[in-house]
Amino acid sequence: MKNKTYCFLISRIIICCTFFYFNGISQSVLVPNIEYTIDSKKLIGEWHRIDSSSDNIRFTEQGRFLSLSGAPFNDGFQFEKDTTGNINSASGFVHWPPVYCNLYFPSKDTLHVISYSSMYGRIADHLYVKATK
């Protein structure tokens, strides 16, 4: 009886490990693994989603962090500024399962924001333009 229980538990552990391993590989395909620095001053303020003006995001300074808020990023991602005021283009949010956020500029005025989880894949993938003053 004990051998059957051990075999069952070991098979479940192998299945879970395999799932998380291959899910991690799929995430590297879904989300570009490129990190670079961005001048935080370029991001501060309101951004409008290209396909819907009702979904806006906002970057605000909070001490040594730059905070991203707004739908669908209501949890508030935080990007830590370095000594020159730049942030890393990738950030995470303390949550289970962990949630990550990457920022890219596909063109000079367009911001691409990708939010994803290692367990659920892409959560949000949107393009934004900076709001005019």
CORVEN-V587009 format. One record per backbone hydrogen bond with DSSP energy under -1.0 kcal/mol. CO is the residue of the C=O (numbers start at 1). NH is the residue of the N-H. Records with the same first field share a line. If there is no record, write none. Layout:
BEGIN
CO: NH  NH
END
This chain:
BEGIN
1: 5
2: 6
3: 7
4: 8
5: 9
6: 10
7: 11
8: 12
9: 13
10: 14
11: 15
12: 16
13: 17
14: 18
15: 19
16: 20
17: 21
18: 22
19: 23
20: 24
21: 25
22: 26
23: 27
24: 28
25: 29
26: 30
27: 31
32: 34
36: 89
38: 87
39: 42
40: 44
45: 59
46: 131
47: 57
48: 129
55: 49
57: 47
58: 69
59: 45
60: 67
62: 65
64: 81
65: 62
66: 79
67: 60
69: 58
70: 73
73: 76
77: 68
79: 66
82: 85
85: 40
86: 82
87: 38
89: 103
91: 101
93: 99
99: 93
100: 116
101: 91
102: 114
104: 112
111: 128
112: 104
113: 126
114: 102
115: 123  124
116: 100
117: 121
121: 117
124: 115
126: 113
127: 50
128: 111
129: 48
END
